[in-house]
Amino acid sequence: MKKSFLLLFIIFSTGISLDAQTKDLRYQPKEYVEITHPEWSKNATIYEVNVRQYTPEGTFKAFENHLPRLKKMGVDIIWLMPIHPIGVQNRKGTLGSYYSVKDFYGINPEFGTMKDFQHLVDKIHAMGMYVIIDWVGNHSAWDNSLATQHPDWYTKTREGNFRPTPWYDWDDVIDFDYDNPDLRKYMTEALKYWVKETNIDGYRADVAGFIPTDFWENARKELDLIKPVFMLAEWESRDLYKKSFDMTYSWTLWNALRQAVNHQKLGGLVEYLSHDVNTVPRNAYRMTFTDNHDKNSWEGNPYLNFGPGLKTAIVMTGVVNGMPLCYSGQEAGLNRSLRFFEKDPIEWKHDENEEIFTKLFHLKHTNQALWNGKYGGEMIRVVNDHQDQIISFYREMNKDAVLPILNFSDKEVAVNLDTKYYKGTYEELFTGKIHQISDQTSLKMEPWSYLVLVKKSK
């Protein structure tokens, strides 16, 4: 009792409020992401271009003819696979891999000239889109001049010979040693060169995690002094968000979607969503996809990987937290793996996939709930009575809101959702049908069906 009176005496005599929050800086929350994303990226979408296979000509000039279509589809970022000359020594196949770079300052003559590339960049910008190029900083071709001019820039075997990246069968490339400061300077200057000379908007970094994070942090700092760049890491780790990359791959979502579709078990997908909300920094971007050049070439095409659930999976990548990707030909119903080391042109035709991507991309532009990083709304689970088959969640930002409901099963499901906190009038994105959402919502979901309910403003 005496202690209680003493505590009250101290509170009243010192003016301390029981509700006062500490001002001690040690306990204040801090945003993990320290870089500033380019303003234009907050509601952007991304499209990967396989220049070799895109047209019969396989050139920058021929690809330009597709830009109006991509603009109409809602594409913002054009990501070009490597544009540099390809090594000849130990080449794989007839044409070799884009990722075996012979000259980091050169243009692959198969694609055209530097003038052609500059014209493409300028045209992309004139149409209100942005362009990033693939950067292969981890290794070079065997016949890259650096191997003879600076052999000390490479890792070696015990015998002192060049070697591919350890553990991989990348026999057409040799591995750089980033313990060498001169290599770091060379690579940073090369990165700066393309931004300065051609006005590209950033990079997709091949196997970014194989290169030390402190290299990327410094490179980002130097690039941003030229212009605000956008950096995509082919990797999936938290440390790259802090000072170097705007966005990383979401390999985990691809795996979870594939498991959900093929085994009709949603545990992995639910775990992904939970981890995304609870562990990914709020202002980090994640690239979401059902296909890209690696998956397509080495692990099968989307129809093989996702079967009858492909469209469900595509829609999911467009409504979860992240930036949706469309890979070359995916919008045309690409149903085969493109050959990686040979010429293998895409067959262009109209497909329902293009309509799906177009609807999703344009919704992302206008509905803030779907914007990237801190600009978008958090994914909040909407409880339903078939959570082993139906994924349902809600996202809201600045009075924009979406309520996606997806059936990840081959069964018709009569589902009831607890929607008391999400009441209102919604329009379904793909059909235009109006839905009145009240305290409880009952729906009959056809196999693999999906609804993207967009809340209408009052």
Salt bridges, closest charged atoms under 4 A:
ASP24 OD2 - ARG26 NH2 2.75
GLU34 OE2 - LYS242 NZ 3.19
GLU39 OE2 - LYS42 NZ 2.60
GLU48 OE2 - HIS293 ND1 2.45
GLU64 OE2 - HIS119 ND1 2.66
GLU64 OE1 - LYS123 NZ 3.77
ASP76 OD2 - HIS365 NE2 2.64
ASP116 OD1 - LYS61 NZ 3.80
ASP134 OD1 - ARG204 NH1 2.72
GLU189 OE2 - LYS192 NZ 3.22
ASP201 OD2 - HIS125 NE2 2.64
ASP201 OD1 - LYS227 NZ 2.86
ASP206 OD1 - ARG204 NH1 2.99
ASP214 OD2 - ARG184 NH1 3.12
GLU222 OE1 - LYS192 NZ 2.87
ASP224 OD2 - ARG220 NE 2.86
GLU234 OE1 - ARG204 NH2 3.29
GLU236 OE2 - ARG286 NH2 2.83
ASP246 OD1 - HIS37 ND1 2.63
ASP246 OD2 - ARG220 NH1 2.84
GLU271 OE2 - HIS275 NE2 3.75
ASP276 OD2 - ARG286 NH1 2.80
ASP294 OD2 - ARG204 NH2 3.92
ASP294 OD2 - HIS293 NE2 3.23
GLU299 OE2 - LYS295 NZ 2.99
GLU331 OE2 - ARG69 NH1 2.68
ASP344 OD1 - ARG336 NH1 2.75
GLU355 OE2 - HIS350 NE2 3.04
ASP410 OD1 - LYS411 NZ 2.97
ASP418 OD2 - LYS420 NZ 2.87
GLU427 OE1 - LYS456 NZ 3.46
ASP439 OD1 - LYS423 NZ 3.18
